[in-house]
């Protein structure tokens, strides 16, 4: 197959995805992604509060976070504790999100199968959402001085946008189908 044919097929595929957005199929996916996101936000929020409480009550964790902050001169123990609790809750939530989105939102693309490779791709793509989530959390809590519950809400909203776009255009993209269509045309 010639390079220009492959580019044409990829262009057609991208155009179809953008038309899907315009004509509703992507909008429906965004709605189901958001509904699953509400469930995951509850999980994320609950695990975050439990982890934050447990870490703040642990003298060992507080000491370790304080030493880490002192050695890196990058923050303080409380901020590191906040980040660690956020990462713990994110890992639980991203796993639940992958399972539910594979089964519901992107069922056609995933064929409702859970695959390690797709999960790892979802997690890697979700790291961008984690960065958006963590940055929004720290800014909202420590710069804007919002209460922790409100700061976490802002963080979840910021990561929703990043996660949906990456899930739709990267993780659950039907690349294998495009490649097989390209090979069939040769």
Legacy VTK file of the C-alpha trace (Angstrom):
# vtk DataFile Version 3.0
C-alpha trace
ASCII
DATASET POLYDATA
POINTS 186 float
0.000 0.000 0.000
1.232 3.432 -0.817
1.794 6.056 1.792
-0.803 8.445 0.320
-3.457 5.702 0.408
-2.745 5.075 4.104
-2.907 8.817 4.803
-6.242 8.974 2.958
-7.660 6.108 5.015
-6.476 7.674 8.272
-7.924 11.037 7.165
-11.279 9.395 6.406
-11.258 7.672 9.797
-10.543 10.941 11.646
-13.235 12.733 9.660
-15.733 9.991 10.563
-14.862 10.423 14.254
-15.348 14.190 14.030
-18.654 13.678 12.144
-19.674 11.317 14.951
-19.213 14.174 17.372
-21.294 16.483 15.229
-24.109 13.974 14.706
-24.441 12.689 18.240
-22.679 9.349 18.642
-19.719 10.968 20.366
-22.090 13.138 22.394
-23.822 9.991 23.642
-20.439 8.549 24.542
-19.580 11.748 26.393
-22.804 11.411 28.396
-22.166 7.771 29.329
-18.519 8.626 30.052
-19.756 11.410 32.341
-22.237 9.132 34.126
-19.511 6.571 34.708
-17.361 9.495 35.757
-19.909 10.401 38.440
-19.623 6.896 39.878
-15.836 7.057 39.648
-15.793 10.526 41.171
-17.586 9.096 44.193
-15.060 6.274 44.401
-12.155 8.682 43.851
-13.481 11.111 46.448
-14.193 8.402 49.039
-10.845 6.652 48.647
-9.093 10.050 48.703
-10.715 11.052 52.004
-9.969 7.674 53.583
-6.349 7.692 52.353
-5.815 11.312 53.396
-7.183 10.613 56.873
-5.110 7.447 57.243
-1.929 9.149 56.039
-2.429 12.190 58.268
-2.943 9.956 61.328
0.126 7.850 60.593
3.224 9.147 62.357
5.380 7.001 60.067
3.830 8.456 56.903
3.982 12.021 58.235
7.646 11.564 59.155
8.511 10.044 55.781
6.686 12.804 53.878
8.407 15.448 55.997
11.828 13.922 55.301
11.053 13.700 51.591
9.987 17.345 51.534
13.139 18.383 53.380
15.426 16.386 51.093
13.929 17.647 47.836
13.246 21.196 49.054
10.149 21.007 46.897
7.233 21.251 49.267
6.131 20.266 52.733
4.978 17.002 54.262
1.294 17.980 54.176
1.398 18.692 50.442
3.189 15.421 49.726
0.597 13.593 51.831
-2.141 15.280 49.780
-0.484 14.175 46.528
0.035 10.583 47.723
-3.607 10.285 48.840
-4.678 11.674 45.464
-2.527 9.158 43.577
-3.922 6.279 45.637
-7.510 7.294 44.949
-6.720 7.870 41.271
-5.340 4.347 40.853
-8.494 2.799 42.292
-10.743 5.100 40.232
-8.870 4.614 36.937
-9.190 0.848 37.288
-12.937 1.107 37.851
-13.215 3.579 34.993
-11.452 1.237 32.585
-13.724 -1.662 33.498
-16.946 0.348 33.200
-15.955 2.239 30.048
-14.812 -0.954 28.337
-18.147 -2.531 29.169
-20.441 0.408 28.435
-19.131 3.593 26.786
-16.631 2.023 24.410
-18.223 -1.450 24.276
-18.226 -1.552 20.465
-14.559 -0.618 20.264
-13.435 -2.944 23.073
-15.930 -5.724 22.285
-16.599 -5.688 26.036
-13.287 -7.415 26.694
-10.844 -6.409 29.362
-7.291 -6.583 28.072
-4.070 -5.873 29.922
-2.620 -3.926 27.016
-5.717 -1.740 26.703
-5.759 -1.271 30.490
-2.123 -0.182 30.492
-2.790 2.189 27.585
-5.780 3.557 29.520
-3.614 4.048 32.617
-0.799 5.702 30.649
-3.277 8.012 28.910
-4.903 8.628 32.274
-1.618 9.898 33.665
-2.290 13.142 31.788
-5.617 13.262 33.634
-3.785 12.528 36.890
-1.437 15.460 36.277
-4.403 17.727 35.503
-6.203 16.386 38.588
-3.226 16.800 40.923
-2.289 20.256 39.632
-5.881 21.456 39.969
-6.104 19.951 43.475
-2.926 21.606 44.738
-3.758 24.970 43.128
-7.344 24.919 44.400
-6.357 23.819 47.927
-3.140 25.742 48.453
-3.380 28.785 46.178
-7.109 29.452 46.008
-7.529 28.141 49.578
-10.688 26.224 48.753
-11.856 23.592 51.252
-10.447 20.147 50.452
-13.805 18.782 49.276
-14.227 21.679 46.815
-10.617 21.459 45.651
-11.075 17.755 44.946
-14.241 18.542 42.979
-12.347 21.043 40.819
-9.611 18.453 40.308
-12.075 15.780 39.204
-13.672 18.168 36.703
-10.290 19.101 35.201
-9.320 15.473 34.747
-12.695 14.569 33.192
-12.030 16.717 30.138
-8.511 15.368 29.626
-9.533 11.732 30.227
-12.513 11.761 27.864
-10.570 13.263 24.985
-7.706 10.805 25.403
-10.072 7.845 25.805
-12.043 8.742 22.708
-9.178 9.645 20.400
-6.372 7.399 21.702
-7.277 4.518 24.025
-10.471 3.192 22.438
-9.650 4.291 18.908
-10.248 1.545 16.373
-6.737 1.570 14.915
-6.662 -2.160 14.258
-9.771 -1.864 12.093
-8.235 1.002 10.085
-5.043 -0.972 9.538
-6.929 -4.089 8.416
-9.077 -1.961 6.060
-5.889 -0.470 4.632
-4.386 -3.904 4.102
-7.583 -5.198 2.490
-7.418 -2.420 -0.083
-3.935 -3.462 -1.254
LINES 1 187
186 0 1 2 3 4 5 6 7 8 9 10 11 12 13 14 15 16 17 18 19 20 21 22 23 24 25 26 27 28 29 30 31 32 33 34 35 36 37 38 39 40 41 42 43 44 45 46 47 48 49 50 51 52 53 54 55 56 57 58 59 60 61 62 63 64 65 66 67 68 69 70 71 72 73 74 75 76 77 78 79 80 81 82 83 84 85 86 87 88 89 90 91 92 93 94 95 96 97 98 99 100 101 102 103 104 105 106 107 108 109 110 111 112 113 114 115 116 117 118 119 120 121 122 123 124 125 126 127 128 129 130 131 132 133 134 135 136 137 138 139 140 141 142 143 144 145 146 147 148 149 150 151 152 153 154 155 156 157 158 159 160 161 162 163 164 165 166 167 168 169 170 171 172 173 174 175 176 177 178 179 180 181 182 183 184 185
